[in-house]
Amino acid sequence: MATRQVYWNIEGEHWLYLFFIIALIFFGYGVYKRLSLWKLGQPENRWKDVWQGIKDILVYGFGHKRILKDSYPGIMHFCIFWGFVFLAFATAMITLQADFGLHIFHGWLYLFIKLTSNVFGLLAILGIVVAFYRRYIQRPDRLDNKTDDAITLALIFVILLTGFVIEGTRIAATPDPWAGWGFIGQWISIPLKASLNEAQLLSLHRFLWWFHLLLAMTFIGYFPYSKMFHVILGPLNMFFRHRGPIGIPEPIDFEDESIETFGKSQLREFTWKTLFNTDVCLRCGRCQDNCPAYLSGKHLNPKKIIQDMRVLMEETGEALKASQKLAVANQGADLESAAAEEAVELPVRSLIGEVIPEEDLWACTTCRSCEQQCPVFVEHVDKTIDMRRNLVLMETRFPAEAQLAFRNMENNGNPWGIGWTTRADFLTGLGVKTFDEDPNAEYLYWPGCSGAFDARNQKVSAALVKLFQAAGVHFAILGNSEKCCGDSARKLGNEYLFYSLASENIEVMKGYGVKKIITQCPHCFNILKNEYPQLDGNFEVIHHTVFLLDLVKEGKLKFKNIAGKSVTYHDSCYLGRYNQIYDQPRELLKMVGLEIKEMAHTGEKSFCCGAGGGRMWLEEHEGERINVMRTDEAIAVKTNYVSTACPFCLTMIVDGIAMREVGEDLKALDISEILEMVI
């Protein structure tokens, strides 16, 4: 029967247990230290969907679903990961037989373990070689090399290599009828057998066996102190990740008089999950490679923010220990005394300003491309919103342009500051009725501030109205009772202004008995659909691209074909990444005969226009203009049209086309405008 002696040529193998216990002590202490740092954060329940968490570990952890989207490093990591999975399985089987007396390491299982260990062990070695080459020869900008990176890679490589050499030495020293199943060991045995005698082979085998064992125990003990800890933390973060609609800030109860501060300005005000995220981050740099602010030359770097918060967490942990010792020495107080708690924040740096520059917080467009690309689901943007809230509501420190937008929204219900009594003028001029005039309308059409006041986006509103009327849609508007949805206010940190605007809108819509809402703005769509329910505003909200596609499929809208024309479609962040609407806009464009050419960044990797997160109302004072960079991508594909389904995106791309002076060759249009041309 196929098998072999586990501890062949080894004496004193009982010392293995001592080494293993020592390694476990170091491992346990390392885990304890990190756990004590995560506990600095506030409580948060992330145990809401256990079964889905397990599925995510299988799909994203073992299956590498996100990791493989970046194919070069993804395949490299896949090889290393699965090499270790199979080698860990082989080690477990050997241990069960040798140390626990379970006679299972024989027959087909033995041959299976022997073959898979060689195949996947070889893949792991190749993966390590590629990792060395990529990190230290190619040196991409997104990778920052630390000593731990070299130690971890070298340790894994030597462990793998010595394992194969040990197998080759054993095969060279003693006949093995099953050597072919361990083909790498068999290859290595050939030169060893030719150059060493039996005594030398036995001595070499014993030395390498103990050396390999000590390296393996060192690896176990070093594990929680190294980058390798992400092998455990990554799947855990997949398990604990946020599910459902993304980007929904926690509401603030402004009627709760016990709340002393709004937003977050100190590390310990964040939850344990936020602090846990800082350890989960493996510094792969995918977030910075997909961040429009970073790529356009802004100081903001999402990876650096996470890593800087990790350093601050460690500083805070050390400060806590020092203050506890001081409290015990000076007062004889308990380790958890109030004095210790009060003293902990004094020696550490300020989170906002010293650790994270304020300009970095305002540079974020909240596009969430960083989160979409992160292979371990680190959550970046919510931290930014929380810190913006603190700056706005507690410190009244924010860009001057934001002050104007806030005041305009407060006084006139729109960021432009145009008189609120004129909100309905354009649409009523097209024959659109208000709910006062038609209270039985099936749909509320929500044009938003852009569709009501901005001259360029009024053309989109006109196109939509024409399409609705042609399809026989029974709709009406709120008219002058509609206020800004509050998205920009909320994303800029002015939660109280959002609360006021949203509460008033919800009250008005409930008063009219509104059930269904059609929006033309993804920001309005997202906040009405996903965030208004926090304030008991529950409505069926439909974006106009989805609604128009349904009308076409129902035969209520028919179009002529646009022959010989091409279009590139720009995915709005709040329509795509926030709400997973990628296909419907493209289906509409194909239905009218347009050839679709995709830009360099498309779909879930779409490049932000630069207007999200309230940045529509802020100036760019650093680096390149994000909207111009996106426009350059549109120009590069050489189409007749660049289409979008967002008023902010349309405005930014129109501006980009004007700056590049290509208006004769490239037209920026909303999808509804294209459909209106050929109805």
C-alpha positions as CSV (number, residue, x, y, z in Angstrom):
1,M,0.0,0.0,0.0
2,A,1.3,3.5,-0.9
3,T,2.6,5.2,2.3
4,R,5.9,6.1,4.0
5,Q,7.3,6.5,7.5
6,V,6.5,10.0,8.7
7,Y,9.5,10.6,11.0
8,W,12.0,8.7,8.8
9,N,15.6,9.3,9.9
10,I,14.5,11.6,12.7
11,E,15.3,11.2,16.4
12,G,13.9,13.4,19.2
13,E,10.8,14.4,17.3
14,H,9.1,15.0,20.6
15,W,10.9,18.3,20.7
16,L,8.5,19.3,18.0
17,Y,5.8,19.8,20.6
18,L,7.9,22.2,22.6
19,F,8.7,24.3,19.6
20,F,5.1,24.3,18.6
21,I,3.9,25.4,22.0
22,I,6.5,28.3,22.0
23,A,5.3,29.3,18.5
24,L,1.7,29.2,19.7
25,I,2.5,31.4,22.6
26,F,4.1,34.1,20.3
27,F,1.1,33.7,18.0
28,G,-1.5,34.0,20.7
29,Y,0.3,37.1,22.2
30,G,0.4,38.8,18.8
31,V,-3.3,38.2,18.3
32,Y,-4.1,39.4,21.8
33,K,-2.2,42.7,21.1
34,R,-4.1,43.4,17.9
35,L,-7.4,42.5,19.5
36,S,-6.7,44.9,22.4
37,L,-6.2,47.7,19.8
38,W,-9.4,46.9,17.9
39,K,-11.3,47.1,21.3
40,L,-10.3,50.7,21.5
41,G,-13.2,51.4,19.1
42,Q,-16.9,51.6,19.8
43,P,-19.2,48.6,19.7
44,E,-20.8,47.6,16.4
45,N,-22.9,44.6,15.5
46,R,-21.5,42.9,12.4
47,W,-23.1,39.5,13.0
48,K,-26.3,40.2,11.1
49,D,-25.9,37.7,8.2
50,V,-23.8,34.7,9.2
51,W,-24.6,32.5,6.2
52,Q,-23.9,35.2,3.7
53,G,-20.7,35.9,5.5
54,I,-19.6,32.3,5.1
55,K,-20.5,32.4,1.4
56,D,-18.5,35.6,0.9
57,I,-15.4,33.9,2.5
58,L,-15.8,31.0,0.0
59,V,-16.4,33.2,-3.0
60,Y,-14.0,36.2,-2.3
61,G,-11.5,34.4,0.0
62,F,-11.0,30.9,-1.4
63,G,-12.4,31.8,-4.8
64,H,-10.4,35.1,-5.2
65,K,-13.3,36.7,-7.0
66,R,-12.1,40.3,-6.5
67,I,-8.4,39.5,-6.3
68,L,-8.4,38.0,-9.8
69,K,-10.0,41.1,-11.3
70,D,-6.4,42.5,-11.4
71,S,-5.1,39.5,-13.3
72,Y,-1.3,39.8,-12.9
73,P,-1.0,40.1,-9.1
74,G,-4.3,38.2,-8.8
75,I,-2.9,35.0,-10.4
76,M,0.3,35.4,-8.4
77,H,-1.6,35.6,-5.1
78,F,-3.9,32.7,-6.2
79,C,-0.8,30.4,-6.7
80,I,0.7,31.3,-3.3
81,F,-2.6,31.0,-1.5
82,W,-3.6,27.6,-2.9
83,G,-0.1,26.3,-2.5
84,F,-0.3,27.0,1.2
85,V,-3.8,25.6,1.4
86,F,-2.7,22.2,0.0
87,L,0.5,22.1,1.9
88,A,-1.4,22.9,5.2
89,F,-3.8,20.1,4.4
90,A,-0.9,17.7,3.8
91,T,0.7,18.8,7.1
92,A,-2.5,18.2,8.9
93,M,-2.9,14.7,7.5
94,I,0.7,13.8,8.4
95,T,0.2,15.1,11.9
96,L,-3.0,13.2,12.4
97,Q,-1.2,9.9,11.6
98,A,2.1,10.5,13.3
99,D,1.0,12.2,16.4
100,F,-2.6,11.1,17.0
101,G,-2.4,7.5,15.7
102,L,-5.0,7.9,12.9
103,H,-3.8,5.6,10.1
104,I,-5.1,7.6,7.2
105,F,-1.8,8.6,5.5
106,H,-1.8,5.8,3.0
107,G,-3.3,4.5,-0.2
108,W,-5.0,7.0,-2.6
109,L,-5.1,9.8,0.0
110,Y,-1.3,9.5,0.4
111,L,-0.8,9.7,-3.4
112,F,-3.3,12.5,-3.7
113,I,-1.5,14.5,-1.0
114,K,1.9,13.7,-2.5
115,L,0.8,14.9,-6.0
116,T,-1.1,18.0,-5.0
117,S,1.6,19.1,-2.6
118,N,4.1,19.0,-5.4
119,V,1.9,20.7,-8.0
120,F,0.6,23.5,-5.7
121,G,3.9,23.8,-3.9
122,L,5.6,24.5,-7.2
123,L,2.9,27.1,-8.1
124,A,3.5,28.8,-4.7
125,I,7.3,29.0,-5.3
126,L,6.6,30.5,-8.8
127,G,4.2,32.9,-7.2
128,I,6.8,34.0,-4.6
129,V,9.4,34.5,-7.4
130,V,6.9,36.7,-9.3
131,A,6.1,38.6,-6.1
132,F,9.8,39.3,-5.6
133,Y,10.2,40.4,-9.2
134,R,7.2,42.6,-9.1
135,R,8.0,44.2,-5.8
136,Y,11.7,44.7,-6.1
137,I,12.4,44.8,-9.8
138,Q,9.3,46.3,-11.4
139,R,8.5,48.4,-8.3
140,P,5.0,49.7,-9.3
141,D,4.1,53.0,-7.7
142,R,1.3,51.5,-5.7
143,L,3.6,49.2,-3.7
144,D,5.5,50.6,-0.7
145,N,8.2,48.1,0.4
146,K,8.8,47.5,4.0
147,T,11.2,45.2,5.8
148,D,8.3,42.9,6.7
149,D,7.5,42.3,3.1
150,A,11.0,41.0,2.3
151,I,11.1,38.9,5.5
152,T,7.7,37.3,4.8
153,L,8.5,36.5,1.2
154,A,11.9,35.1,2.0
155,L,10.6,33.0,4.9
156,I,7.8,31.5,2.8
157,F,10.2,30.8,-0.1
158,V,12.8,29.1,2.1
159,I,10.2,27.0,3.9
160,L,8.8,25.8,0.5
161,L,12.2,25.2,-1.0
162,T,13.6,23.2,2.0
163,G,10.5,21.1,2.1
164,F,11.1,19.9,-1.5
165,V,14.9,19.4,-0.8
166,I,14.0,17.3,2.2
167,E,11.8,15.1,0.1
168,G,14.5,14.8,-2.6
169,T,17.1,13.9,0.0
170,R,14.9,11.1,1.4
171,I,14.2,9.7,-2.1
172,A,17.9,9.8,-2.8
173,A,18.8,8.0,0.4
174,T,16.2,5.2,0.4
175,P,14.1,3.5,-2.4
176,D,10.6,4.9,-2.8
177,P,8.3,3.1,-5.2
178,W,6.0,6.1,-5.2
179,A,8.6,8.7,-5.9
180,G,7.1,9.7,-9.2
181,W,4.0,11.1,-7.5
182,G,6.4,13.6,-5.7
183,F,8.0,14.6,-9.0
184,I,9.8,17.7,-7.7
185,G,11.4,15.7,-5.0
186,Q,12.3,13.1,-7.5
187,W,14.0,15.7,-9.8
188,I,16.0,17.1,-6.8
189,S,17.1,13.6,-5.8
190,I,18.9,12.9,-9.0
191,P,21.8,15.4,-8.5
192,L,21.9,14.7,-4.8
193,K,22.2,10.9,-5.3
194,A,25.0,11.5,-7.8
195,S,27.1,13.8,-5.6
196,L,26.6,12.5,-2.0
197,N,27.0,9.1,-0.3
198,E,24.4,7.6,2.0
199,A,25.8,9.0,5.2
200,Q,26.0,12.5,3.8
201,L,22.4,12.2,2.6
202,L,21.2,11.1,6.0
203,S,23.1,13.9,7.7
204,L,21.8,16.5,5.2
205,H,18.2,15.2,5.6
206,R,18.3,15.4,9.4
207,F,19.8,19.0,9.3
208,L,17.3,20.2,6.7
209,W,14.4,18.6,8.6
210,W,15.1,20.4,11.8
211,F,16.0,23.6,10.0
212,H,12.7,23.4,8.1
213,L,10.8,22.7,11.3
214,L,12.4,25.7,13.1
215,L,11.5,27.9,10.1
216,A,7.9,26.7,10.2
217,M,7.6,27.4,13.9
218,T,9.2,30.8,13.4
219,F,6.6,31.5,10.6
220,I,3.7,30.5,13.0
221,G,5.1,32.7,15.8
222,Y,5.7,35.7,13.4
223,F,2.4,35.3,11.6
224,P,0.3,37.9,13.6
225,Y,3.1,40.4,13.6
226,S,3.6,40.3,9.8
227,K,1.7,41.0,6.6
228,M,0.7,37.3,6.5
229,F,-1.9,38.1,9.2
230,H,-4.1,39.2,6.3
231,V,-4.6,35.5,5.4
232,I,-6.9,35.4,8.5
233,L,-8.0,39.0,8.7
234,G,-9.0,39.2,5.1
235,P,-11.6,36.4,5.2
236,L,-12.9,37.8,8.5
237,N,-13.4,41.2,6.9
238,M,-15.3,39.6,4.1
239,F,-17.5,37.9,6.7
240,F,-18.1,41.2,8.5
241,R,-18.4,43.4,5.5
242,H,-21.3,45.8,5.0
243,R,-24.1,44.4,2.8
244,G,-27.0,46.0,1.1
245,P,-27.0,49.6,-0.2
246,I,-23.6,51.2,0.3
247,G,-22.6,54.6,1.5
248,I,-25.5,55.2,3.9
249,P,-24.1,57.3,6.8
250,E,-25.4,56.6,10.3
251,P,-28.1,59.1,11.1
252,I,-27.7,61.6,13.9
253,D,-30.6,62.1,16.3
254,F,-30.6,65.9,16.7
255,E,-33.3,65.7,19.3
256,D,-31.1,63.6,21.6
257,E,-29.7,66.2,24.0
258,S,-27.2,63.7,25.4
259,I,-25.1,63.8,22.3
260,E,-22.1,66.1,23.0
261,T,-20.3,65.9,19.6
262,F,-21.3,65.3,16.0
263,G,-19.2,63.4,13.6
264,K,-15.8,61.9,14.6
265,S,-12.6,63.6,15.3
266,Q,-10.8,61.1,17.5
267,L,-9.8,57.5,16.6
268,R,-11.7,56.0,19.6
269,E,-14.9,57.5,18.4
270,F,-14.9,55.0,15.4
271,T,-16.2,51.5,15.8
272,W,-14.0,48.4,16.3
273,K,-14.7,47.5,12.7
274,T,-13.1,50.7,11.5
275,L,-10.0,50.0,13.5
276,F,-10.0,46.3,12.4
277,N,-10.0,47.6,8.8
278,T,-6.6,49.3,9.3
279,D,-5.1,45.9,10.1
280,V,-6.9,44.1,7.3
281,C,-5.4,46.5,4.7
282,L,-2.5,44.7,3.0
283,R,-1.1,47.8,1.2
284,C,-1.7,46.3,-2.2
285,G,-2.4,49.8,-3.5
286,R,-5.4,49.0,-5.7
287,C,-7.4,51.8,-4.0
288,Q,-4.8,54.5,-4.9
289,D,-4.6,53.1,-8.4
290,N,-8.3,53.7,-8.9
291,C,-8.8,56.9,-6.8
292,P,-9.5,59.9,-9.1
293,A,-8.2,62.3,-6.6
294,Y,-4.9,60.6,-6.3
295,L,-4.6,59.9,-10.0
296,S,-5.2,63.6,-10.7
297,G,-2.4,64.7,-8.5
298,K,-4.2,65.5,-5.3
299,H,-2.5,64.8,-2.0
300,L,-5.3,62.3,-1.0
301,N,-4.2,58.7,-1.0
302,P,-6.8,56.3,0.4
303,K,-4.2,53.6,1.2
304,K,-2.2,56.1,3.2
305,I,-5.2,57.2,5.2
306,I,-5.9,53.6,6.3
307,Q,-2.2,53.0,7.1
308,D,-1.9,56.3,9.0
309,M,-5.0,55.4,11.1
310,R,-3.3,52.1,11.8
311,V,-0.2,53.9,13.1
312,L,-2.4,56.2,15.2
313,M,-4.2,53.2,16.6
314,E,-0.9,51.7,17.8
315,E,0.2,55.0,19.2
316,T,-3.1,55.3,21.1
317,G,-2.7,51.7,22.4
318,E,0.7,52.6,23.8
319,A,-0.6,55.8,25.2
320,L,-3.4,53.9,27.0
321,K,-0.9,51.5,28.6
322,A,1.3,54.4,29.7
323,S,-1.6,56.3,31.2
324,Q,-2.9,53.2,32.9
325,K,0.5,52.6,34.5
326,L,0.6,56.3,35.6
327,A,-2.9,56.1,37.1
328,V,-1.9,53.0,39.1
329,A,1.3,54.5,40.3
330,N,-0.1,57.9,41.3
331,Q,-3.5,57.0,42.5
332,G,-3.5,53.2,43.0
333,A,-6.4,53.1,40.7
334,D,-7.8,50.2,38.8
335,L,-6.5,49.6,35.3
336,E,-9.9,50.5,33.9
337,S,-10.3,53.7,36.0
338,A,-11.8,56.9,34.6
339,A,-8.4,58.6,35.1
340,A,-6.8,56.2,32.7
341,E,-9.5,56.6,30.2
342,E,-9.4,60.4,30.5
343,A,-5.6,60.6,30.1
344,V,-5.3,58.4,27.0
345,E,-6.0,61.0,24.4
346,L,-3.5,63.5,25.6
347,P,-0.2,62.1,24.3
348,V,-1.4,61.1,20.8
349,R,-1.6,63.1,17.6
350,S,-4.9,64.7,16.4
351,L,-6.6,62.5,13.9
352,I,-7.8,65.5,11.8
353,G,-5.0,67.8,10.8
354,E,-1.9,66.0,12.2
355,V,-2.7,62.5,10.9
356,I,-5.1,63.2,8.1
357,P,-4.8,66.6,6.4
358,E,-8.1,68.4,6.1
359,E,-7.6,69.0,2.4
360,D,-7.5,65.2,1.9
361,L,-11.0,64.9,3.5
362,W,-12.4,67.5,1.1
363,A,-10.6,66.1,-2.0
364,C,-12.6,62.8,-1.8
365,T,-15.4,62.6,-4.5
366,T,-17.1,59.7,-2.6
367,C,-17.0,57.7,-5.8
368,R,-16.1,54.5,-3.8
369,S,-13.9,53.1,-6.5
370,C,-11.3,52.5,-3.7
371,E,-13.8,50.2,-2.0
372,Q,-15.0,48.6,-5.2
373,Q,-11.5,47.5,-6.1
374,C,-10.3,46.5,-2.6
375,P,-9.8,42.7,-2.5
376,V,-10.5,42.5,1.2
377,F,-13.4,45.0,1.5
378,V,-11.8,47.8,3.5
379,E,-14.3,50.6,3.9
380,H,-12.8,54.0,3.2
381,V,-15.4,56.6,2.4
382,D,-17.6,56.4,5.5
383,K,-14.6,57.6,7.6
384,T,-14.3,60.6,5.4
385,I,-18.0,61.5,5.8
386,D,-17.8,61.2,9.6
387,M,-14.8,63.5,9.8
388,R,-16.4,66.0,7.5
389,R,-19.4,66.0,9.8
390,N,-17.2,66.9,12.7
391,L,-15.5,69.7,10.8
392,V,-18.8,71.2,9.6
393,L,-21.1,70.7,12.7
394,M,-18.5,71.1,15.5
395,E,-15.7,73.2,14.1
396,T,-17.4,75.2,11.3
397,R,-14.3,74.6,9.1
398,F,-15.0,73.8,5.5
399,P,-14.2,75.3,2.1
400,A,-15.6,78.7,1.4
401,E,-17.5,77.4,-1.7
402,A,-19.3,74.9,0.5
403,Q,-20.5,77.8,2.7
404,L,-22.2,79.4,-0.3
405,A,-23.9,76.1,-1.3
406,F,-25.1,75.5,2.2
407,R,-26.6,79.0,2.5
408,N,-28.3,78.6,-0.9
409,M,-29.8,75.3,0.1
410,E,-31.0,76.7,3.4
411,N,-32.5,79.8,1.9
412,N,-33.8,78.7,-1.5
413,G,-33.8,74.9,-1.4
414,N,-31.2,74.6,-4.2
415,P,-27.4,75.0,-4.3
416,W,-27.5,77.8,-6.9
417,G,-29.5,80.1,-4.7
418,I,-32.1,80.7,-7.4
419,G,-35.4,81.8,-6.0
420,W,-37.4,78.8,-4.8
421,T,-40.6,80.2,-6.2
422,T,-39.3,79.7,-9.7
423,R,-38.5,76.0,-9.3
424,A,-41.5,74.8,-11.3
425,D,-41.4,77.5,-14.0
426,F,-39.5,75.6,-16.7
427,L,-41.5,72.3,-16.4
428,T,-44.9,73.9,-16.1
429,G,-44.0,75.8,-19.2
430,L,-43.8,72.4,-20.9
431,G,-47.3,71.5,-19.8
432,V,-46.3,69.4,-16.9
433,K,-48.8,69.4,-14.1
434,T,-48.1,69.6,-10.4
435,F,-49.6,67.3,-7.8
436,D,-51.9,70.1,-6.7
437,E,-53.3,70.1,-10.2
438,D,-53.3,66.3,-10.7
439,P,-53.3,64.6,-7.3
440,N,-54.1,61.2,-8.9
441,A,-50.8,61.0,-10.9
442,E,-49.2,57.6,-10.7
443,Y,-45.6,58.8,-10.7
444,L,-43.9,61.7,-9.2
445,Y,-41.3,63.0,-11.6
446,W,-38.3,64.4,-9.6
447,P,-36.2,66.6,-11.9
448,G,-33.9,67.6,-9.0
449,C,-32.2,71.0,-8.7
450,S,-30.2,70.5,-12.0
451,G,-33.3,69.6,-14.0
452,A,-35.2,72.5,-12.6
453,F,-32.6,75.3,-12.6
454,D,-29.5,74.5,-14.8
455,A,-29.9,75.6,-18.4
456,R,-28.0,72.6,-19.8
457,N,-29.9,70.0,-17.8
458,Q,-33.3,71.6,-18.4
459,K,-32.8,70.2,-22.0
460,V,-32.6,66.8,-20.4
461,S,-35.8,67.5,-18.4
462,A,-37.5,68.6,-21.7
463,A,-36.4,65.4,-23.4
464,L,-37.7,63.2,-20.6
465,V,-41.1,65.0,-20.5
466,K,-41.5,64.4,-24.2
467,L,-40.7,60.7,-23.8
468,F,-43.1,60.4,-20.8
469,Q,-45.8,62.1,-22.8
470,A,-45.2,60.0,-25.9
471,A,-45.5,56.8,-23.8
472,G,-48.6,57.9,-22.0
473,V,-47.1,58.0,-18.5
474,H,-49.3,59.6,-15.9
475,F,-46.9,61.8,-14.0
476,A,-46.7,65.1,-12.1
477,I,-44.2,67.2,-10.2
478,L,-44.1,68.7,-6.7
479,G,-43.4,72.1,-8.3
480,N,-42.2,74.7,-5.9
481,S,-42.8,72.4,-2.9
482,E,-39.8,70.3,-4.0
483,K,-36.5,71.1,-2.2
484,C,-33.0,69.8,-2.9
485,C,-32.8,66.1,-2.0
486,G,-29.9,67.0,0.4
487,D,-27.3,64.6,-1.1
488,S,-24.6,67.3,-1.4
489,A,-25.3,68.6,2.0
490,R,-25.0,65.2,3.6
491,K,-21.9,64.1,1.7
492,L,-20.2,67.4,2.6
493,G,-20.9,66.7,6.2
494,N,-23.8,69.1,6.9
495,E,-26.1,66.4,8.4
496,Y,-28.4,68.9,10.0
497,L,-29.1,70.6,6.6
498,F,-29.7,67.2,5.0
499,Y,-32.1,66.3,7.9
500,S,-34.0,69.5,7.4
501,L,-34.3,69.2,3.6
502,A,-35.1,65.5,3.6
503,S,-37.7,65.8,6.4
504,E,-39.5,68.6,4.6
505,N,-39.5,66.6,1.3
506,I,-40.8,63.5,3.0
507,E,-43.6,65.4,4.7
508,V,-44.6,67.0,1.4
509,M,-44.5,63.7,-0.6
510,K,-46.5,61.8,2.1
511,G,-49.0,64.7,2.1
512,Y,-49.6,64.1,-1.6
513,G,-49.7,60.3,-1.2
514,V,-46.7,59.8,-3.4
515,K,-45.8,56.1,-4.0
516,K,-43.6,56.0,-7.0
517,I,-40.8,58.4,-8.0
518,I,-38.9,58.8,-11.3
519,T,-35.5,60.6,-11.0
520,Q,-33.1,61.9,-13.6
521,C,-30.3,62.4,-11.2
522,P,-28.4,59.3,-9.7
523,H,-27.6,61.4,-6.6
524,C,-31.3,62.1,-6.0
525,F,-32.1,58.4,-7.0
526,N,-29.6,57.0,-4.5
527,I,-30.6,59.2,-1.5
528,L,-34.4,59.0,-2.1
529,K,-34.1,55.2,-2.5
530,N,-31.5,54.2,0.0
531,E,-31.2,57.0,2.6
532,Y,-34.7,58.6,3.0
533,P,-35.9,55.4,4.6
534,Q,-33.8,56.3,7.6
535,L,-36.3,59.2,8.1
536,D,-39.3,57.0,7.4
537,G,-39.4,58.1,3.7
538,N,-40.2,54.8,2.0
539,F,-41.0,55.2,-1.7
540,E,-40.5,53.2,-4.9
541,V,-37.7,55.1,-6.6
542,I,-36.8,54.4,-10.3
543,H,-34.0,56.0,-12.3
544,H,-35.1,57.3,-15.6
545,T,-32.8,54.9,-17.6
546,V,-34.5,51.9,-16.0
547,F,-37.9,53.4,-16.4
548,L,-37.3,54.2,-20.1
549,L,-36.0,50.7,-20.8
550,D,-39.2,49.2,-19.3
551,L,-41.3,51.5,-21.5
552,V,-39.4,50.3,-24.6
553,K,-39.8,46.6,-23.6
554,E,-43.5,47.2,-23.0
555,G,-43.8,48.7,-26.5
556,K,-44.8,52.1,-25.3
557,L,-41.8,53.8,-26.9
558,K,-40.6,53.1,-30.4
559,F,-37.5,54.6,-32.0
560,K,-35.8,55.0,-35.4
561,N,-32.2,53.7,-35.7
562,I,-29.2,56.0,-35.7
563,A,-27.2,54.6,-38.5
564,G,-23.4,54.8,-38.6
565,K,-23.0,56.6,-35.3
566,S,-21.0,55.5,-32.2
567,V,-21.2,56.4,-28.6
568,T,-19.2,55.9,-25.4
569,Y,-21.1,55.7,-22.2
570,H,-19.9,57.2,-18.9
571,D,-21.0,55.3,-15.8
572,S,-22.1,57.6,-13.0
573,C,-20.6,56.5,-9.7
574,Y,-23.9,56.8,-7.9
575,L,-25.8,54.9,-10.6
576,G,-23.1,52.2,-11.1
577,R,-21.1,51.5,-8.0
578,Y,-23.7,52.6,-5.6
579,N,-26.7,50.9,-7.2
580,Q,-25.3,48.4,-9.7
581,I,-27.1,49.9,-12.7
582,Y,-24.6,49.3,-15.6
583,D,-26.5,47.4,-18.3
584,Q,-29.8,49.2,-18.7
585,P,-28.3,52.4,-20.1
586,R,-26.2,50.5,-22.6
587,E,-29.3,48.4,-23.6
588,L,-31.1,51.7,-24.5
589,L,-28.2,52.9,-26.6
590,K,-28.0,49.6,-28.5
591,M,-31.7,49.7,-29.1
592,V,-31.4,52.8,-31.2
593,G,-28.6,51.3,-33.3
594,L,-25.6,53.1,-31.8
595,E,-22.2,51.3,-31.7
596,I,-20.9,51.4,-28.1
597,K,-17.2,51.9,-27.6
598,E,-16.0,51.6,-24.0
599,M,-13.5,54.0,-22.4
600,A,-10.4,52.8,-20.6
601,H,-12.2,52.9,-17.3
602,T,-15.7,51.5,-17.5
603,G,-18.3,49.6,-15.5
604,E,-17.4,49.1,-11.9
605,K,-13.9,50.6,-12.8
606,S,-15.5,53.8,-14.2
607,F,-13.5,57.0,-13.6
608,C,-15.4,59.6,-11.6
609,C,-16.4,62.9,-13.3
610,G,-15.2,64.7,-10.2
611,A,-18.5,66.1,-9.0
612,G,-19.6,63.6,-6.4
613,G,-19.4,64.0,-2.6
614,G,-20.5,67.6,-2.9
615,R,-17.5,68.5,-5.0
616,M,-19.9,69.8,-7.7
617,W,-19.8,73.0,-5.7
618,L,-16.1,73.1,-4.8
619,E,-13.2,74.2,-6.9
620,E,-10.1,72.0,-7.6
621,H,-7.1,73.8,-6.3
622,E,-4.5,71.0,-6.7
623,G,-3.4,68.7,-9.6
624,E,-5.3,68.1,-12.8
625,R,-9.0,68.6,-13.2
626,I,-10.7,65.2,-12.8
627,N,-13.4,66.0,-15.3
628,V,-10.9,66.8,-18.0
629,M,-9.1,63.5,-17.4
630,R,-12.3,61.7,-17.9
631,T,-13.1,63.7,-21.0
632,D,-9.7,62.8,-22.4
633,E,-10.7,59.1,-22.0
634,A,-13.9,59.9,-24.0
635,I,-12.0,61.7,-26.7
636,A,-9.6,58.8,-27.0
637,V,-12.2,56.3,-28.1
638,K,-13.2,58.5,-31.1
639,T,-17.0,58.4,-31.0
640,N,-19.7,60.8,-32.1
641,Y,-21.3,61.0,-28.7
642,V,-20.4,60.6,-25.1
643,S,-23.5,59.8,-23.1
644,T,-24.3,59.7,-19.5
645,A,-27.4,59.6,-17.2
646,C,-26.4,62.1,-14.5
647,P,-26.7,65.9,-14.6
648,F,-23.5,66.3,-12.6
649,C,-21.6,64.1,-15.0
650,L,-23.1,65.8,-18.0
651,T,-22.1,69.2,-16.7
652,M,-18.5,68.1,-16.0
653,I,-18.0,66.4,-19.3
654,V,-19.5,69.3,-21.2
655,D,-17.0,71.5,-19.4
656,G,-14.2,69.1,-20.3
657,I,-15.1,69.1,-23.9
658,A,-15.1,72.9,-23.9
659,M,-11.7,73.0,-22.3
660,R,-10.3,70.5,-24.9
661,E,-12.1,72.5,-27.7
662,V,-13.5,69.3,-29.3
663,G,-17.1,70.4,-29.4
664,E,-17.4,70.0,-33.2
665,D,-16.3,66.3,-33.0
666,L,-17.8,65.1,-29.7
667,K,-21.2,65.8,-28.3
668,A,-22.1,65.1,-24.7
669,L,-25.8,64.0,-24.3
670,D,-27.9,62.4,-21.7
671,I,-29.4,59.1,-22.8
672,S,-32.9,60.7,-22.8
673,E,-31.7,63.3,-25.2
674,I,-30.5,60.7,-27.6
675,L,-33.8,58.8,-27.4
676,E,-35.7,62.0,-27.8
677,M,-33.8,62.6,-31.1
678,V,-35.1,59.4,-32.7
679,I,-38.5,58.9,-31.2
